[in-house]
Amino acid sequence: MASDKGISLEQIKNETVDL
């Protein structure tokens, strides 16, 4: 799952910081 998305987890974390 995460491997398929690539930087999905990283992007989610980045979005959380943005919020």
C-alpha distance matrix in Angstrom:
0.0 3.8 5.4 5.2 6.5 8.7 10.9 9.2 10.1 13.3 14.2 13.9 16.1 18.4 18.8 19.8 22.4 23.6 24.2
3.8 0.0 3.8 5.4 5.2 6.1 7.6 6.4 6.8 9.8 11.2 11.3 13.1 15.3 16.2 17.2 19.4 20.9 21.9
5.4 3.8 0.0 3.8 5.5 5.1 8.1 8.5 9.5 11.6 13.1 14.1 15.7 17.4 18.8 20.2 22.0 23.3 24.7
5.2 5.4 3.8 0.0 3.8 5.5 8.9 8.6 10.9 13.0 13.5 14.6 17.0 18.3 19.0 20.9 23.0 23.7 25.0
6.5 5.2 5.5 3.8 0.0 3.8 6.0 5.2 8.2 10.0 9.9 11.2 13.8 14.8 15.4 17.5 19.5 20.1 21.4
8.7 6.1 5.1 5.5 3.8 0.0 3.8 5.6 7.9 8.6 9.5 11.6 13.3 14.0 15.5 17.6 19.0 19.8 21.7
10.9 7.6 8.1 8.9 6.0 3.8 0.0 3.8 5.6 5.2 5.9 8.6 9.9 10.3 12.1 14.2 15.3 16.2 18.3
9.2 6.4 8.5 8.6 5.2 5.6 3.8 0.0 3.8 5.4 5.1 6.2 8.7 9.8 10.5 12.4 14.4 15.2 16.6
10.1 6.8 9.5 10.9 8.2 7.9 5.6 3.8 0.0 3.8 5.4 5.1 6.3 8.6 9.9 10.7 12.6 14.3 15.5
13.3 9.8 11.6 13.0 10.0 8.6 5.2 5.4 3.8 0.0 3.8 5.5 5.2 6.2 8.6 9.9 10.8 12.4 14.4
14.2 11.2 13.1 13.5 9.9 9.5 5.9 5.1 5.4 3.8 0.0 3.8 5.4 4.9 6.1 8.6 9.9 10.4 12.4
13.9 11.3 14.1 14.6 11.2 11.6 8.6 6.2 5.1 5.5 3.8 0.0 3.8 5.4 5.1 6.3 8.8 9.8 10.6
16.1 13.1 15.7 17.0 13.8 13.3 9.9 8.7 6.3 5.2 5.4 3.8 0.0 3.8 5.4 5.1 6.4 8.7 9.9
18.4 15.3 17.4 18.3 14.8 14.0 10.3 9.8 8.6 6.2 4.9 5.4 3.8 0.0 3.8 5.4 5.2 6.3 8.8
18.8 16.2 18.8 19.0 15.4 15.5 12.1 10.5 9.9 8.6 6.1 5.1 5.4 3.8 0.0 3.8 5.4 4.9 6.3
19.8 17.2 20.2 20.9 17.5 17.6 14.2 12.4 10.7 9.9 8.6 6.3 5.1 5.4 3.8 0.0 3.8 5.3 5.1
22.4 19.4 22.0 23.0 19.5 19.0 15.3 14.4 12.6 10.8 9.9 8.8 6.4 5.2 5.4 3.8 0.0 3.8 5.3
23.6 20.9 23.3 23.7 20.1 19.8 16.2 15.2 14.3 12.4 10.4 9.8 8.7 6.3 4.9 5.3 3.8 0.0 3.8
24.2 21.9 24.7 25.0 21.4 21.7 18.3 16.6 15.5 14.4 12.4 10.6 9.9 8.8 6.3 5.1 5.3 3.8 0.0
